[in-house]
Amino acid sequence: MIKTLPDFPWDLLAPYKHQAQQHPDGIVDLSIGTPVDPTPELVRRALAEAADAPGYPATYGTPALREAAAGWLGRRLGVTADPAAILPVIGTKELVAWLPTLLGAGAGDTVAIPTLAYPTYDVGARLAGATSLAVDGLLGLGPATPKILWINSPSNPTGQVLPAEHLRKVVTWARERGVILISDECYAELGWEAEPVSVLRSDVCGDDHTGLLAVHSLSKRSNLAGYRAGFVAGDPVLVKELLEVRKHAGMIMPAPVQAAMTVALEDDEHVEEQRARYARRRESLRTAFEAYGFRVDHSEGGLYLWLTRDEPCWDTVKTLSELGILVAPGEFYGARGAQHVRVAFTATDERVAAAVTRLTG
Ligand SMILES: Cc1ncc(COP(=O)(O)O)c(C=O)c1O
C-alpha cells in the first residue's frame, strides 16, 4: 500500500526551516495552516462535561449533533439539510483520504481533482486503487467520465472562491453523467473578498442533493483541529452508504468530541472573533508582502495568501527563509503552482508582526 503513495513532500522543506530558525528573532512559520489560537472555552467545557463515556458512541452521531450541523448549515450557509443526511467524521482529512474507497471506487475508476489542490484528494484515489486525474475545469476532462469529481472552494492553496453560477454548471455536468460531486467546503466561513457558496444551496442544486456531498470541518472555524471534528452532508442515499461502511469499519467519532462539536456548531460568536483575528493578520501580511514585491493571486477566501514574484517557487522559499520566514512552495499542490508560494495566516499576532517588520524594515 505504501508503494502507491507519493513521497511526503514536506521533507524537502526541512533545510529551509533550518535556515529560517537561524534568524536571531526566531522563525515565523507560515508554511502550515494549523490554528494557533485557543479552543473556545464553551467547547472545552462541553468536552470535559462529556468525559464520562464508558459505552460505545454511535457512528451516526447523536441526534443533537446532527441537528446542530443542520442548524449551522441553514444559519451560516443558507442550506436546507435533513439531519438524517448528516454524518460526523473524525476530521475531514480522514474522510477525504477514504471517501473513494468507502464509495466503492477502485481499479479502472477515475477520481477528478483540481490541478492545484490539497494533496489528500490524490491520496484518496490512490488508496482506493483508482486513478486520479488533475483537471482545470470541466473542459479538461474531455470525454472522460470520472466516478468522483472533487471541488474545493475556498481553495487550498489558492483561496479561489467559486461563484454560484460556476457551481450550477458543475452540478449540471455531474448530474448528466452520473458523477458523484464532492465539495470540500472546509473554509466556508472564511470568505474575505467573495462569499463562499455551498454546493448544497438550493440556487445551486435546485433543492435536490442527489449525487452531491459537502464536506465540512470544524478545525478552522472553531480552532478544533486537535479534536478531529467534521461532517459530511448531502445525498441521503450516499450518506447512508457511508454510514453503513463506517459502522463496520469502526470509524466512530469519540463521544466527548461529539458533545464538543455540537456546542461549537451552535455558537457563532467565537467564529466571528476568530474571523476578526484572521482578517487583521491577513491584511497585515498582504500589505507587507506586496510592499516586498509580491503579487497576490486569488486569495478571496480561506486561510492563505497565494503569492508570486514570477520566479521559481523554491527561489522564493529560499529568499524568505533567509528572512526567517517559512512558506510552502506552490509546487506541493500541483505543477501549476511552480511559481507561487502559499502563505498561511495561522500565526500569532506576535509572529505576524515579526514577519511584517522583516518584510518592510
Ligand atoms: C482543503 C482541505 N480539506 C480538508 C482539510 C482537512 O481538515 P481536517 O482534517 O482538520 O478537518 C484541510 C486541512 O488543512 C484542507 O485544507
The ligand as an SDF file (V2000), in Angstrom:
LIG
                    3D

 16 16  0  0  0  0  0  0  0  0999 V2000
   -8.9010   21.6900    1.6330 C   0  0  0  0  0  0  0  0  0  0  0  0
   -8.7890   20.9390    2.9000 C   0  0  0  0  0  0  0  0  0  0  0  0
   -9.6240   19.9170    3.1230 N   0  0  0  0  0  0  0  0  0  0  0  0
   -9.5770   19.2090    4.2550 C   0  0  0  0  0  0  0  0  0  0  0  0
   -8.6510   19.5130    5.2430 C   0  0  0  0  0  0  0  0  0  0  0  0
   -8.6170   18.6430    6.4800 C   0  0  0  0  0  0  0  0  0  0  0  0
   -9.0110   19.2970    7.6210 O   0  0  0  0  0  0  0  0  0  0  0  0
   -9.3670   18.4950    8.9380 P   0  0  0  0  0  0  0  0  0  0  0  0
   -8.8700   17.1040    8.8070 O   0  0  0  0  0  0  0  0  0  0  0  0
   -8.6690   19.2240   10.0280 O   0  0  0  0  0  0  0  0  0  0  0  0
  -10.8640   18.5450    9.0720 O   0  0  0  0  0  0  0  0  0  0  0  0
   -7.7620   20.5700    5.0620 C   0  0  0  0  0  0  0  0  0  0  0  0
   -6.7760   20.8770    6.1010 C   0  0  0  0  0  0  0  0  0  0  0  0
   -5.9920   21.7770    6.0260 O   0  0  0  0  0  0  0  0  0  0  0  0
   -7.8370   21.2990    3.8590 C   0  0  0  0  0  0  0  0  0  0  0  0
   -7.0260   22.3260    3.6130 O   0  0  0  0  0  0  0  0  0  0  0  0
  1  2  1  0
  2  3  1  0
  2 15  2  0
  3  4  2  0
  4  5  1  0
  5  6  1  0
  5 12  2  0
  6  7  1  0
  7  8  1  0
  8  9  2  0
  8 10  1  0
  8 11  1  0
 12 13  1  0
 12 15  1  0
 13 14  2  0
 15 16  1  0
M  END
$$$$
